[in-house]
């Protein structure tokens, strides 16, 4: 088996993009070069790693296994490079934090600014991921702390409730759906949408739920912030799905109204996730204390293994 870091990065990019073409673009390679590297990896292992689907490729069981190991190895390399450089510059500690799109956009800026100001010797390595991937990364020891949706499978993790985070549909003021008590994702999939950029965790989350009902969401434009989504929805460009807190905050300025999304997975809460029974490093423990200090509800026990709603 002869892989290098370029091969592993390419494979993770192909998975993120859902196609070899997209993975090649993310890896700054030609399609021919990317395809040859994938074939060489399959030949080396003696098993197929990808299977073609109508709109791209998906990993085989062997591909899923390779993906987990690739992410772990690449993250370790990044940590090695970052840690050595940072400690050489006087760093006293580092927190490795994964969070979903809603936590990143709505809740973390204030938390991070207060924490980093209070602890100038600590840095935070922050990355956005879908909630299901955050849970897996915690179980594999790839991060210290996760901020995820409670709709994910969090079995075996220690879970602390943070903020309500339901998802809603935003429509222009006066839209025909504005007075409805709820709309389904199937109905939303039949309309042009305004959404976040393709490789965001939030986009991945919505696309996954659309696939489960055999639908594909069609976007007129993809943007980098929920606020921008609301502004274009208010201008009549399309409809959008955003956290309820964003819809409420942007209702007047963007000219939008919120409509409940009638899906179980849309009624969710953001939670803090930790590896159960494992002590945190001092810097990570300080961050958890800072985060929970501003949250009224206390910690709950480790998440049960019962069946949960689909993840974000």
C-alpha positions in Angstrom: 0.0 0.0 0.0 1.7 3.2 -1.2 -0.3 6.4 -0.5 1.0 9.9 0.1 -0.6 12.9 1.8 -1.7 14.2 -1.6 -3.6 11.0 -2.3 -5.4 11.2 1.1 -6.3 14.8 0.7 -7.6 14.1 -2.8 -9.8 11.3 -1.5 -11.3 13.5 1.2 -12.0 16.3 -1.3 -13.7 13.8 -3.7 -16.0 12.7 -0.8 -16.7 16.3 0.2 -17.5 17.4 -3.4 -19.4 14.2 -4.3 -17.5 13.8 -7.6 -14.0 13.2 -8.9 -14.3 16.4 -10.9 -15.1 18.4 -7.8 -12.4 16.7 -5.8 -9.9 17.5 -8.4 -10.8 21.2 -8.4 -10.5 21.3 -4.6 -7.1 19.6 -4.8 -6.0 21.9 -7.6 -5.4 19.0 -10.0 -6.6 18.1 -13.5 -9.4 15.6 -13.7 -7.0 13.1 -15.5 -4.4 13.4 -12.7 -7.1 12.9 -10.0 -8.6 9.9 -11.7 -5.2 8.3 -12.1 -4.4 8.7 -8.4 -7.8 7.2 -7.4 -7.2 4.2 -9.7 -3.7 3.8 -8.3 -5.1 3.8 -4.8 -7.7 1.1 -5.7 -5.0 -1.0 -7.5 -2.8 -0.8 -4.4 -5.5 -1.9 -2.1 -7.1 -4.4 -4.5 -10.6 -3.1 -3.8 -12.8 -0.3 -5.3 -13.0 2.8 -3.2 -15.7 4.7 -5.1 -18.9 3.7 -6.8 -20.6 5.8 -9.4 -24.1 7.2 -8.7 -26.4 9.4 -10.9 -24.8 12.7 -9.8 -21.2 11.7 -9.0 -19.5 9.1 -6.8 -19.9 7.7 -3.3 -17.4 5.8 -1.2 -17.7 2.0 -1.0 -17.4 0.4 2.5 -13.7 0.2 1.9 -13.8 3.9 0.9 -15.5 4.8 4.1 -12.9 3.1 6.1 -10.1 4.8 4.1 -11.9 8.2 4.6 -11.9 7.9 8.4 -8.2 7.0 8.5 -7.3 9.7 5.9 -9.0 12.4 8.0 -7.3 11.2 11.1 -3.8 11.2 9.5 -4.3 14.6 7.8 -5.5 16.1 11.0 -2.5 14.7 12.9 -0.2 16.3 10.3 -2.0 19.6 10.6 -1.8 19.4 14.4 1.9 18.6 14.3 2.6 21.6 12.0 0.4 24.0 13.9 1.5 22.9 17.4 5.2 23.1 16.7 4.9 26.5 15.1 2.6 27.8 17.8 4.5 26.6 20.8 7.6 28.0 19.3 5.8 31.4 19.2 4.9 31.2 23.0 1.5 29.4 22.8 0.5 28.0 26.2 -2.4 25.8 25.1 -4.7 24.9 22.2 -8.4 23.9 21.9 -9.4 21.7 19.0 -13.1 22.5 18.4 -15.5 21.3 15.7 -18.9 22.9 15.2 -21.8 22.9 12.8 -22.7 25.8 10.6 -25.4 27.3 12.9 -23.0 27.3 16.0 -20.3 28.8 13.9 -22.4 31.6 12.5 -24.8 32.4 15.4 -23.3 31.6 18.7 -19.5 31.1 18.6 -18.3 34.6 17.7 -19.3 36.1 21.1 -18.1 33.0 23.0 -14.8 33.0 21.3 -14.1 36.7 21.6 -14.7 36.5 25.4 -12.6 33.4 25.9 -9.6 34.4 23.8 -9.5 37.9 25.4 -9.5 36.2 28.8 -6.8 33.7 27.9 -4.2 35.3 25.6 -1.9 32.3 25.7 -4.5 29.9 24.3 -5.5 29.4 20.6 -8.6 27.7 19.2 -8.3 25.4 16.2 -11.9 25.7 14.8 -13.4 23.8 11.9 -17.0 23.6 10.6 -18.4 20.1 10.1 -21.8 18.4 9.9 -23.0 17.2 13.3 -22.7 13.5 12.5 -19.1 14.0 11.5 -18.5 15.9 14.7 -19.7 13.0 16.8 -17.5 10.5 14.8 -14.5 12.8 15.2 -15.0 13.0 19.0 -15.2 9.2 19.2 -12.0 8.8 17.2 -10.2 11.4 19.3 -9.8 13.9 16.4 -11.0 16.9 18.4 -11.4 18.0 22.0 -14.9 19.5 21.9 -17.9 19.4 19.5 -20.8 21.8 19.1 -23.5 19.8 17.3 -27.2 19.3 16.8 -29.0 16.9 19.2 -30.6 15.4 16.1 -27.3 13.6 15.4 -26.4 10.2 16.9 -24.5 11.2 20.0 -24.5 7.8 21.7 -21.6 7.3 24.0 -20.7 11.0 24.3 -21.2 13.3 27.2 -23.8 15.9 26.1 -24.6 19.3 27.6 -27.6 21.4 26.2 -26.7 24.8 25.0 -29.2 26.7 22.7 -32.5 25.9 20.9 -31.8 25.9 17.2 -34.9 25.0 15.1 -34.7 25.4 11.3 -37.3 27.4 9.5 -38.2 28.4 5.9 -37.8 32.1 5.2 -40.1 33.6 2.5 -40.6 37.2 1.2 -43.2 39.3 3.0 -46.6 38.6 1.6 -45.6 35.2 0.1 -48.4 32.7 -0.4 -46.8 30.4 2.3 -46.3 33.2 4.9 -49.4 32.3 6.8 -49.0 28.6 6.8 -48.4 26.5 10.0 -45.7 24.5 8.3 -44.2 23.3 5.0 -42.4 20.0 4.3 -39.0 19.6 2.7 -40.7 18.0 -0.3 -42.7 21.2 -0.9 -39.6 23.3 -0.5 -37.7 21.1 -3.0 -40.1 22.1 -5.7 -39.1 25.8 -5.5 -36.0 27.7 -6.4 -33.8 28.3 -3.3 -31.2 30.7 -1.9 -28.6 28.8 0.2 -25.2 28.6 1.6 -22.1 27.7 -0.4 -22.0 24.1 -1.7 -19.3 22.8 0.7 -20.7 24.2 3.9 -21.8 21.7 6.6 -25.3 23.3 6.5 -25.6 22.7 2.7 -24.5 19.1 3.2 -27.0 18.6 6.0 -30.0 19.8 3.8 -28.8 17.8 0.8 -28.7 14.7 2.8 -32.3 15.1 4.0 -33.4 15.8 0.5 -31.8 12.6 -0.8 -33.6 10.6 1.9 -37.0 11.6 0.3 -35.7 11.2 -3.3 -35.4 14.9 -4.0 -32.7 17.3 -5.0 -32.7 20.9 -3.9 -32.2 23.5 -6.7 -30.4 26.7 -5.8 -30.5 30.0 -7.8 -27.5 31.2 -5.8 -25.3 30.1 -2.9 -23.9 32.6 -0.4 -21.5 32.6 2.5 -23.8 33.8 5.3 -27.3 33.3 6.6 -27.8 37.1 6.6 -27.1 37.2 2.9 -29.5 34.4 2.3 -32.3 36.3 4.1 -31.5 39.5 2.1 -31.9 37.8 -1.2 -35.0 35.9 -0.1 -36.5 39.3 0.9 -35.7 40.6 -2.6 -37.7 37.8 -4.1 -34.8 35.8 -5.5 -36.0 32.5 -3.9 -36.8 30.8 -0.6 -34.3 29.8 2.0 -33.8 27.5 5.1 -32.0 29.1 8.0 -32.0 28.8 11.8 -35.0 30.4 13.5 -32.7 32.9 15.4 -31.4 34.2 12.1 -34.9 34.5 10.6 -36.1 36.5 13.6 -33.1 38.8 13.7 -33.3 39.5 9.9 -37.1 39.7 9.6 -37.4 43.5 9.5 -34.1 44.4 7.8 -34.3 41.7 5.1 -38.1 41.8 4.6 -38.7 38.1 5.3 -41.2 36.0 7.2 -40.6 32.7 8.8 -42.6 29.5 8.2 -42.1 26.4 10.4 -40.3 23.5 8.6 -42.6 20.5 9.3 -39.8 18.0 9.7 -38.7 16.2 12.9 -35.1 16.9 12.2 -35.7 20.6 12.0 -36.8 20.8 15.6 -33.3 20.6 17.2 -31.1 22.0 19.9 -27.4 22.8 19.8 -25.4 20.8 22.4 -21.8 20.6 23.7 -20.3 17.1 23.1 -17.3 15.6 24.9 -15.8 12.1 25.0 -17.5 10.4 28.0 -15.2 9.6 30.9 -12.1 11.3 29.5 -10.4 14.2 31.1 -9.9 17.3 29.0 -6.6 19.1 28.6 -6.4 22.3 30.7 -7.0 24.6 27.8 -10.1 22.7 26.6 -11.4 22.5 30.2 -11.1 26.3 30.5 -13.1 26.7 27.2 -15.9 24.4 28.4 -16.1 26.3 31.7 -16.3 29.6 29.9 -19.0 28.2 27.5 -21.2 26.6 30.1 -21.0 29.6 32.4 -23.3 31.6 30.2 -25.8 28.7 29.7 -28.7 28.5 32.1 -29.3 24.7 31.8 -26.9 22.3 33.4 -25.2 19.2 31.9 -27.0 16.1 31.2 -25.8 12.5 31.3 -24.1 10.6 28.4 -26.4 10.4 25.4 -28.4 7.1 25.2 -28.0 4.6 22.4 -31.6 4.9 21.4 -32.5 5.7 17.8 -32.4 9.4 17.1 -33.5 11.7 14.4 -31.3 12.1 11.3 -28.3 14.3 11.8 -27.3 17.8 10.7 
